[in-house]
Amino acid sequence: MNDEKTFAVISVNYKNGQLSKMDELRTYYEDKGEEVQDEGFVLDTCNRFEHYFVAEDLTEASQYIGQVAKDIGTSNTTAYYDKKAVKHGMRVASGLESAALGDDEILKQFKEAFRQKEINDKFLNSFFESTVQTAKKVRDETCISEGTVSITNAAVNEAKRHVDDFKEKNVAVIG
């Protein structure tokens, strides 16, 4: 990044953490509010809680992430910095990091998360635009969105395999 600033992501998701830790991280951010979200945004879904932000330098970013992990009592966070943070964000928005590969909801959630904040940082705005373009390109130029593209679709497809005459059944999906 320019001006020696560091772009970073702290992530608790279905791969690296427990749902309870995602809830604790969510509560932590709700309690701290704007204090911890100066120049950045939070992506909060059923399978991940991630804070994308810009820090003055790598030391500040890693100290902040370490403090958050300590405050919520977990080492089950993943931190990404600079190029790896950009790559991670693009993989998330493209559905490559989703529990259901190619999840078609994540790009919409990513856009909503970014647009909830008024972001003035040039890098974050550029990151957002590039990430959305990349995610659309991944969907347009690959087969990632074919077949099951959400956990809900996967659950319905699995239920159909085990239930006779599925059309006559009432189903409730919880979670």
C-alpha positions in Angstrom: 0.0 0.0 0.0 1.0 3.6 -0.5 2.1 5.9 2.4 3.3 2.8 4.4 -0.2 2.1 5.6 -1.3 -1.5 6.1 -4.5 -3.1 4.8 -5.6 -5.9 7.2 -8.4 -8.3 7.8 -9.3 -10.1 11.0 -11.5 -13.1 10.4 -13.4 -15.7 12.5 -15.2 -18.0 10.2 -16.6 -21.5 9.8 -13.1 -22.8 9.0 -11.1 -21.4 11.8 -13.5 -20.8 14.7 -16.5 -21.8 16.6 -19.8 -20.1 16.1 -19.7 -18.9 19.8 -16.4 -17.0 19.0 -18.1 -15.4 16.0 -20.9 -14.3 18.3 -18.4 -13.0 20.8 -16.6 -11.1 18.1 -19.9 -9.7 16.9 -20.8 -8.6 20.4 -17.3 -7.1 20.9 -17.7 -4.9 17.8 -21.3 -3.9 18.8 -20.0 -2.8 22.2 -17.0 -0.9 20.9 -18.9 0.6 17.9 -17.1 3.2 15.9 -14.1 3.1 18.2 -12.8 0.0 16.4 -14.2 0.7 12.9 -12.6 4.0 12.0 -11.6 3.4 8.4 -12.9 0.0 7.5 -16.0 -2.2 7.3 -17.3 -5.4 8.9 -18.6 -8.4 6.9 -21.0 -10.3 9.2 -22.7 -13.4 7.8 -23.9 -16.7 9.2 -20.5 -18.3 8.4 -18.0 -15.5 9.0 -17.3 -12.3 10.9 -14.5 -10.2 9.3 -13.2 -6.7 9.9 -11.5 -5.1 6.8 -9.5 -2.0 7.8 -6.5 0.3 7.1 -3.9 0.9 9.9 -1.0 3.2 10.0 1.5 0.4 9.7 1.9 -3.4 10.1 2.8 -3.1 13.8 -0.5 -1.2 14.6 -2.6 -3.7 12.5 -1.1 -6.7 14.2 -1.3 -5.2 17.7 -4.9 -4.3 17.1 -5.8 -7.9 15.8 -3.9 -9.4 18.8 -5.8 -7.2 21.2 -9.2 -8.2 19.7 -8.3 -11.9 19.8 -7.2 -11.5 23.5 -10.3 -9.5 24.4 -12.7 -12.2 23.0 -10.5 -15.0 24.4 -9.5 -16.9 21.3 -6.6 -17.6 19.1 -9.0 -18.9 16.5 -8.8 -15.8 14.4 -7.0 -15.5 11.1 -5.2 -12.3 10.1 -4.4 -11.2 6.6 -2.2 -8.2 5.7 -1.8 -6.2 2.5 -1.7 -8.4 -0.6 -2.9 -11.5 1.3 -5.8 -9.4 2.7 -6.7 -8.2 -0.8 -6.6 -11.8 -2.1 -8.7 -13.1 0.8 -11.3 -10.4 0.3 -11.5 -11.3 -3.4 -11.8 -15.0 -2.7 -14.6 -14.3 -0.1 -16.6 -12.0 -2.4 -16.2 -14.6 -5.3 -17.6 -17.4 -3.2 -14.4 -19.3 -3.1 -14.2 -19.2 0.7 -17.9 -20.1 1.3 -19.1 -23.2 3.0 -21.1 -23.9 -0.2 -18.5 -23.2 -2.9 -19.8 -20.4 -5.2 -22.4 -19.1 -2.7 -24.3 -16.5 -4.6 -25.3 -14.5 -1.5 -21.8 -13.5 -0.3 -21.2 -10.9 -3.0 -24.4 -9.1 -2.1 -23.5 -9.3 1.6 -20.0 -8.0 0.8 -21.5 -5.0 -1.0 -24.0 -4.3 1.8 -21.3 -4.4 4.4 -19.1 -1.9 2.5 -22.0 0.4 1.7 -23.2 0.6 5.4 -20.2 2.8 6.2 -19.1 6.0 4.6 -15.6 5.0 3.4 -13.3 7.9 2.6 -10.1 5.9 2.2 -8.9 5.8 -1.4 -7.4 2.3 -1.0 -10.5 0.8 0.5 -12.7 2.3 -2.2 -10.4 0.9 -4.9 -10.2 -2.5 -3.1 -14.0 -2.6 -3.0 -14.5 -1.7 -6.7 -11.7 -4.2 -7.8 -13.2 -6.9 -5.6 -16.7 -6.6 -6.9 -15.3 -6.6 -10.5 -13.2 -9.7 -9.8 -16.1 -11.5 -8.1 -18.4 -10.8 -11.1 -15.7 -12.0 -13.5 -15.2 -15.2 -11.5 -19.0 -15.9 -11.7 -19.1 -15.0 -15.5 -16.1 -16.9 -16.6 -16.3 -20.1 -14.5 -18.9 -22.7 -13.5 -18.7 -21.8 -9.8 -22.3 -20.6 -9.7 -23.8 -23.7 -11.2 -25.5 -26.3 -9.0 -25.9 -25.7 -5.3 -24.9 -22.2 -4.5 -26.0 -21.7 -0.9 -26.2 -23.7 2.3 -30.0 -23.5 2.1 -30.0 -25.0 -1.4 -27.6 -27.7 -0.2 -30.0 -28.5 2.8 -33.0 -28.7 0.5 -31.2 -31.0 -2.0 -30.0 -33.3 0.8 -33.6 -33.4 2.3 -34.9 -34.4 -1.1 -32.6 -37.3 -1.2 -34.0 -38.7 2.1 -37.7 -37.8 2.0 -40.2 -39.4 -0.3 -42.7 -37.1 -2.1 -40.9 -34.0 -1.0 -43.6 -31.8 -2.6 -46.2 -32.8 0.0 -44.0 -32.0 3.0 -43.7 -28.8 5.0 -40.1 -27.8 5.7 -38.5 -25.3 8.1 -34.9 -24.3 7.7 -33.4 -23.0 10.9 -30.0 -21.3 11.2 
